[in-house]
Amino acid sequence: MQSNRQRDTEQPDDQRYIKRRNNTEQKDPILYVAENAQNVSINMNGVTNIVLETLHYMRRNYDNHNLDAVTYNYVRLSTEFHPKVNDPTAADWLFVLNTLNYSLWTPKGQQEWKVDGLTGYLALCAALKRAVDDGLPIWDSAFYKNISINNMKHIFRGDNNTFIPRIFSKLRTLHRVGEVLVDKYKGTFKQCILSCNRNPMILGAILRDHFPSFYDMHTYDDETVPLNNKAWILVTDIWAFFPEEHELAINIEIKKIPTIFVDYRVPQILHHFNALVYSKNLLDKLEKSDKPLVHGSREELEIRCCSLIILKYAHKLMMDKYSDQYTVYLPELELSNFDGMCLFDNFLWDYRQLFDEQLKKNPLFKIDTDQY
C-alpha cells in the first residue's frame, strides 16, 4: 500500500481536491476557512475512502447485531469507567471528564502518561473512576474548586510515576469551573442542565459564555469562526447518556449539531486516509518540531475546520450516493432515519483503538490549550 507520505508529495489532480473560492460572504465561517486554507487541502478521494470504510464498519456491526449501539449511542460512553445513568453524580462526573479532556498528548522524550496501561481519554476516564472508587469526590465542585496540586498528582497519577499532561493547567481549569458552578449554579452541573429547559442550544450557550475553557471562537481573515466544539461534545454526551424519561434529558435533533470532537487525534486519522492533506511546510512543522501550533493560529483553524468539513462531506456523500445501493444489502435499514454523524464518530473512535500503532506514522496535530 502506498504510504501517506508518498501520496502527499505527488502533484495533485485538481479535480481530486476541493477548489478554493474567494467569496468573503460565505454564510458558514467553517466552510470559509476550509475553502480559503493555505496550509491544508481536502482530497475527495480520501473522503470517499472514509465513507466506504464507515459503511463496512456499519455492515460488520449489523452482522454482529450491534448496529443500534454504533448509530444511536456513543461508544466512548460505554466503558466501565463511566458512571451509571442512575448515579446522582453522573452529570457532574461527565462535566469534569469533558472539562479535563484536552491536551493529553505527551511531548517527545517524555514518558507517556498511562493509567492501568490506558492512554489519552481512556486514561482520564480510568483516573476519575479510580478517584471515585477511593472516596475522593472529584465530581464535586466544592472539592475541586480548591483542589491542591498534591491532590491532583495523587488523583491523576499514572503508571511508572507519570502524571497527567499539563497538570498545572488542569488545576487552574478545575478551580475556575468550580467557582462558576458554586457562584451561578448551586455548585452542580446538574443545575446547568435543568436551567436549559431541555434545550441543547441554551446549554451550549451556557457552556460557551460562562465557562472560559469551553469558549472556542476565533478570527480568520476578519471572519469570526465559532467552533465551540468542546461545548457541543458535552451537550451531545448529555443527550446520549440520559434517556428521554430522565429529568436531565435534553431534546436534540442530532443531525443539526456537529458531534465530532476534532481533537489532535481525529486529524491524524483523516490524514491517514489522505482526506486531510497538509502543505509541505506544515507537514515538516508537524513532523520535525515538537513545538505545538499556536492556539487560534491560521494553521490550527485550517486543520480543525477542514476536518469538520471533511466529515460533513462524508455524511452528505454517504446519504446522497450510497444510501440507496447500500440498503439493498441491509433491507431492514433506512439510512435517512439514523444519525450518520454519530456513526462516523464511533467509526473514528474504534478505528483509532484498533490501528493506534499504524496511525502513529502520521503526524500528530498538537496544541497546548485548555479547550481540547
URLIN-V260240 format. One record per residue. SS is DSSP state (H for helix, E for strand, - for the rest). NEAR is the number of other ideal C-beta (glycine too) atoms within 12 Angstrom. Layout:
SS_NEAR, SS_NEAR
//
This chain:
-_11, -_10, -_15, H_30, H_21, H_11, H_28, H_30, -_17, -_18, -_9, -_21, -_12, H_12, H_10, H_22, E_26, -_31, -_17, -_22, -_15, -_11, -_15, -_14, -_12, -_23, -_10, -_20, H_29, H_37, H_27, H_30, H_39, H_38, H_30, -_31, -_37, -_22, -_32, E_42, E_39, E_41, E_33, H_30, H_26, H_34, H_36, H_25, H_28, H_40, H_36, H_24, H_30, H_40, H_35, H_23, H_32, H_36, H_24, H_22, H_27, H_26, H_13, -_13, -_11, -_20, H_25, H_22, H_26, H_34, H_33, -_27, -_31, -_36, H_31, H_37, H_35, -_24, -_21, -_15, -_27, -_32, -_29, -_19, -_25, -_15, -_20, -_18, -_29, H_30, H_38, H_38, H_38, H_40, H_48, H_44, H_42, H_40, H_42, H_43, -_39, -_35, -_36, -_41, -_32, -_25, -_19, -_15, -_7, -_16, -_16, -_25, -_35, -_26, E_30, -_19, -_14, E_26, -_30, H_34, H_39, H_32, H_34, H_39, H_34, H_31, H_41, H_41, H_30, H_25, H_33, H_28, H_16, -_15, -_12, -_22, -_26, -_38, -_37, -_29, H_37, H_19, H_28, H_39, -_26, -_18, -_35, -_17, H_20, H_13, H_24, H_30, H_21, H_20, H_37, -_38, E_25, -_31, H_21, H_14, H_11, -_22, E_31, -_40, -_33, -_29, H_31, H_21, H_25, H_38, H_29, H_23, H_35, H_40, H_28, H_27, H_40, H_34, H_23, H_32, H_36, H_22, H_16, H_20, -_28, -_17, -_25, -_32, H_43, H_30, H_25, H_37, H_36, H_24, H_23, -_31, -_17, -_22, E_22, H_32, H_22, H_23, H_41, H_36, H_23, H_34, H_40, H_26, H_20, H_27, -_37, H_23, H_34, H_38, -_29, -_39, E_24, E_31, E_17, E_32, -_22, -_11, E_26, E_20, E_32, E_28, -_38, -_36, H_40, H_39, H_41, H_36, H_42, H_47, H_43, H_39, H_43, H_45, H_37, H_37, H_34, -_31, -_16, -_15, -_9, -_23, -_20, -_37, -_24, -_35, E_21, -_30, -_15, H_32, H_23, H_19, -_33, -_38, -_40, -_42, -_39, -_41, -_40, -_39, -_38, H_40, H_43, H_35, H_45, H_46, H_40, H_35, -_38, -_34, -_46, E_49, E_40, E_39, -_23, H_18, H_16, H_31, H_28, H_16, H_25, H_33, H_24, H_13, -_18, -_18, -_15, -_26, E_32, -_16, -_27, -_23, -_26, H_28, H_34, H_38, H_41, H_39, H_46, H_48, H_42, H_46, H_47, H_41, H_38, H_46, H_42, H_34, H_33, H_41, H_37, H_23, H_29, H_36, H_28, H_17, H_20, H_28, H_25, H_17, H_14, H_27, -_22, -_13, -_18, -_24, -_11, -_14, -_24, -_15, H_34, H_16, H_17, -_31, -_32, H_39, H_36, H_38, H_43, H_48, H_41, H_36, H_40, H_41, H_35, H_28, H_30, H_33, H_23, H_17, -_21, H_23, H_12, H_18, H_25, -_19, -_19, -_34, -_33, -_36, -_41, -_34, E_33, -_26, -_36, -_32, -_39, -_41
//
